[in-house]
Structures are given as structure tokens and as C-alpha cells.
């Protein structure tokens, strides 16, 4: 969800020679490569299985795919799979897998949601024109997920995605509408730490619409409920160009968005569960 730099994560692996157990130099290079992937990945350590070497990664992808075919609506399992895709730079494989999965399980809301995130995951490593296509495809999958089940995560994800589009595309009002729906859902549910994200997004949406009073009100409402939120404090402490710099940095599409969804499963270990 939050942006993190991902420079260098996708260009190194293709130049690595095949791993051969009898060569110490290859073993050393493989350990360096695994460390690079782990440093670039935007997930908590518990979100995926550790990589021993490249062959393990490919095997793990296959195992996760087999599990998802049996349980396509398992949100966390799909998120774990996507993080493995990021680590191994297998974006096209991931997209093809989710395309097949939703074709076979079209009524699975979380399968469509993970399919949308798979498009988002590829955006930082794509060219500018491809990024627009990926973003549009992600929105289509988020919309399908909402159509099947109007969940907090689906509304928030689509609304937050709209905020990455330049104002000229006219998507900010749609972002505000989705975020308002997410807030409505969360107010009817038990308060969760990740609910602060809707207040950040709501204020950012109003800011992008040049409605600073409403933006400030949204951020203040969020801070009243989540007084330790640094993103909210940063927005309320800045004005003018300094505030613009904070928000522009937050929605920088050259940075990787953390889509691991680990915040949704604070007490879960091992296999994922389907979020409702």
C-alpha cells in the first residue's frame, strides 16, 4: 500500500548464470542475488516462505499456484504468491496465472482483487505507456471484485488507485466516492489500525480537488482516531509547496507500492485466510 523504492530489482536476475552446486563462486552469487530480492521486496518477513535458491523459488511458485487453484478466494495466499512473483521477477507468469484463475473461478471476489494487484505490482518495472494499460486493467479487476463482494479492501484499493492518476483524467471524484464507501464499511466494523489509510486518502483526494478545507478536516478526523499516524501529522504540519511535495512523493508511480496486505492478517501465521 505504501510506496517503497524498487530500483534495480528487475534488471539483475536475468544476467545471472545458471546455478551449479559444484561451483562455490556461483553459490556466493546466488546468495547475493537472494539478498537483493529480499531487500527490494515490500513485505513483512512472515508474508512468504524464505528462498534457499532460484530453483526453490520456481518450485514455490508452482506450489502456491496449485494451492490457489484449490482455494481461489484465499486473499492472503494470493498476496503471498504475488510477493513471490515480485521476488523472482515473474510478472508475466503471475498475470497469466491470475487470468486463468479468474476465468475458471469468475465468481471469486478475492481472485479478481489479487489479479488487480498483480497488474499494480508490475507497474514500477514497466514503460510509461504500459503503465497506463496496467493501471486500467487493475481498475477493471478491482471493479469486478466490488461487483462480486463490496469489501473494505476492494473499495479502498480501487479508490486509492484512482488517486495515482493525474487530475486531468478526472478520476479523483471516483476516488472520493470509493473511499467514502470504505469509510462507511469500517465505521460499521471493529476499528482496525489500517483504517487510518482511508482518512489519508480522503484528505489527499480533496487536496487534489483543490478543496483544502475538506482535506484538512479529513486528516484531522483521522488523526483524532489514529493520533500516532505520521502521514497524517506530516500533512497537517505542511502547507503550500511543502504539502504538495509530501503528497506528490506519496503517489510517485516510480516507487513500488506495498501490496503484501500483511496488515489485514496481524494474527495469522502460515496459510492465508479469505478476507470478508
Secondary structure, DSSP 8 states (H G I E B T S, - for coil): --EE--TTTTTSGGGS----TT-HHHHHHHHHHHHHHHHH--S-GGGS---SSHHHHHHHHHHHHHHHHH-TT-HHHHHHHHHHHHHHT-HHHHHHHHHHHHHH-TT-HHHHHHHHHHHHHHGGGS-HHHHHHHHHHHHHHHHHHHHH---HHHHHHHHHHHTTS-GGG--HHHHHHHHHHHHHHHHTS---GGGHHHHHHHHHHHHHTT-HHHHHHHHHHHHHH-TT-HHHHHHHH--HHHHHHHHHHHT-TTSEE----GGGGTT--SS-----
